[in-house]
Amino acid sequence: MSGFRSHFDHTGGVDFDAAGETLITAETVAEMEELASRYPQKRSALLPMLHLAQSVEGRITPAAIEICARVSGLSPAEVNGVATFYTMYKRKPMGKHHIGVCTTSLCAILGGDEIAAALHEHLGIGNDETTEDGAITLEHIECNAACDYAPVVMVNWEFFDTMTPRKAVELVEKLRHDEVVVSPRGATITSWREAERVLAGFPDGRADEGPAAGPQSLLGLKIAERNGWQAPDPADLPGAAPEEEGK
């Protein structure tokens, strides 16, 4: 391993491990190669490869960058650029569970900032930090596209809707004590690493566990059905190209 080193540690760049040790095995590399085979160009598999690396290492390590570069046919610098650009790729060791509190406009107005503050105080950690017991990593995150259930908290990318500071504290305590926790619109919570493996493209068989949409999300559809509304046929819109004869 040639290794990466950031000379600007405060920026959160990928850290340097002089030993070059890695938990990525030949089996993991084979899975990365299988991911690459799903695409016309190997480089297109880089994002799922990085998620797979995180599922094994708990973050993006210099060794993971080197291995992903080799499998994808990219340079380590190109892989490093991607890994440090997207916020879902973590450069510091993650806790067993990732708690993401949405603090974008609507969630913030409806209590997201108060939820984040309550969790910071309760857990005794700052943003993007992990508890000493390694159970929880807490992060302010941007819009989760779940505004109809604001304020929203995510656990390992599963939704927890209409949260309050009290409910959020109760949630993290259940997770810390390894109690069974189920998303109201998703699957039973496992761990961040297991969720990362799913994001990499290796299903865990729980995709259909729990409802995908709730009453708020379906309200517009029900109103349309009640009133007999439906989207116009594209062929009837002004300027629509006439259908070719014989089709």
N, C-alpha and C positions, 0 to 999 in steps of 0.2 A: 504494500500500500504506500503510495506516495504521500498521502495525507493532505488535508486542508488545514490552514490555520488562518483565523481572522485576527488581525492586529487591532480590531475595534470591538473588543469584547462587549461593550455596552450596547452594541447594535443588535445583539441577539443572533449573530451569525452562527453557522455551524461550528461547534467546538472541535478542538483538536485532541485526538487521543493518540499519544505518542506510541502506545503499544500496538495500535491498529487492531485491537481485538474486536470480534463481532460475534453475535449470536446467529447470524445468517449462515445456514448450512447449505450443503449441496442440494438438499431437498427444496429449500426456499429458492435457490437459483433456478432449479428446474421449473418451479412454479412461475417464476418471472419469465422464463423462456416460453412457457405455455401461454402466458398473458401476451407476450410479444407476437406469438403466432396467430392471435385473434385479429390482428390488424394488417392491412396491406404494407405498412411500414412499421418497423419495430419501434421507432421513436414515439409513435402514437400511444404506446402502452406505458409511457413514463409515469403518468399520474397514478394509475393503479399499482404500478411497481412500487412507487414511493409509499402508498398506503400499505402495501404488503410488507415492506421493510419496517414500517412503524408497528405493524401487528407483531413483529418478531422482536424488535429492539426497543420498542416503547418510545421511539423518537427517530429522527433522521440523523444518522451518525456519518462521519467521514467515510467509514467502510461501506455503508449503504450507498453513498454517492458513487463511490468507485465501482461497486458491483452493478448498480443500475446503469451507469455509463457504459460498462462493458457489454451488458446484455442488450441495451437499446441502440448501441452504435453511436452514441453521443459522446461529447467530451465531458469530463468531470465538471468543467466550468459551466457548461450548459445545464447539467443536472443540478448543480449547486444554485444556479440562478433561479430555477423553477422551485427548488426546495425552500429557498429563502423569500420567494415572492408570495406564495399562497399561505394564508394563515392556518389552514388545516394541517400543514406539515410543521411539526414541532421540533425545535432544536434543543430543548431541554427535556430531561426525563419526565414522563407524564405519570400521574397517579393512576390508580386502578380505574377510577371514574373521572370523566371530564364533565364538569358542570358549566354550561354556557348560559349566561344570563343576557337576554336581548335588552339592549339599552338604546335602540334606535327609536326614533320619534314617538310612535304610538305606544309602544311598550313602556318607554320612559315616562310618558305622560300619565299612563295608567298604573305606574308603580314599579317599573323595572329598575329605576335607580335605587329605590328603597329596598328592593329585594337584594340587589347587588351589595348595598351597604350592610344589610343584615348578615349576609353570608360572609363578607369580609370580616366583620366583627366577631361572628360566631366561630369561624374557622381560624381566625388569627393570621390570615395570609392576605397578600395583595393580589392585584390582577396578574394572571398568568403565573401564579405560584402554586405550589403543592404543599399539602399538609405534611407534618413531620412523620405521620404514620403511613404516608404514601397512598392514602385512600382517595383523596380528592384533589383535583386540579381545577381551579376556578378561573373563569375568563369572561370578560365582557365581550359579547359577540354582536355582529351587525344583523340586520333584518333576517329573520328566519322564514319570511313569507307565510306567517301564521297570524296576521294582524286580527283576524276574526276571533282569536282566542287570547288576545293580549291581556296581561303581560305573560310572555312565554319564557320558560326555562327548558333547556335541553340537557339530557343526560346521555352521553355517548351518542348524540345526534338523534335521540328519540324525544318526541314532544311531551311536555308537561304544561298543560294549559291553565289560563286564568289563575296564575299563581299569586301568592301573597308572601310577605316576609316570613310569617309563621309557618306556612305550608312548605316553603323552601328549606327552612331550617329542619323541619321534621323529615323532609325528603333526604337531605344529606346525612342525617343521623341514621336513617334506615340503611342507607348505602354503606355507611361506615361499620355498621353492625351486621352486614351481610344478610339483611332481611330481603325477602322476595319483594321486588318493586316492579310494577307493570305500568307501562306508558298508557295513558287514557286513549291514545290514538296510535298504538304501535305495539311493539313486542315487549316481552319480559326483558328487563335489563340484565345484561351479562357483564361485560367489561369494555373499556375503551379499546383495548387491543383486539378483542373479538369483533367489535364493530368495525375496526379498521380492516380486518380481513374481509368482511362483507363488502366494504367499499372498494376493496381491491378487485372484487369480482368473483369471490368464492362464497356462494350462498350458504347460509346456515339452516335453511329449511323453515325459517320463521317469517318469511316475507308477508304471509297472509294472516299472521297472528294479530288480532285486535282490529278495530275499525280503522279504515284509512281516512274517512271523512266523517265529521260530526254534523249536527243539525245546523250550526251557523254556516258552515261551508256549503251546505246543500240548500239553504233557504232560497236563494235566487232561482235555482232549478225548480223547486216546489211551487214558487209563485208563478213561474212561466207555465208549468204544467196545469196549474189551476185555472189560468187564464187562456190556455190554448195558444200560448206564444211559442214561436220557434224561429230559429235563424232563417233568413231568406236564402233561397236557393241561389248559389253564385251565378248560375246561368241566367237568372232574371235581373241581375244587377245591371245598371247602365254601363255601357262600354264593354260588356262581357263578349268575348269572342264567340261567334256562332259555332255550333258543333259541326265538325266535318261530316259530310254525308257518308254513310256506311259504317260509322263508328257506333 
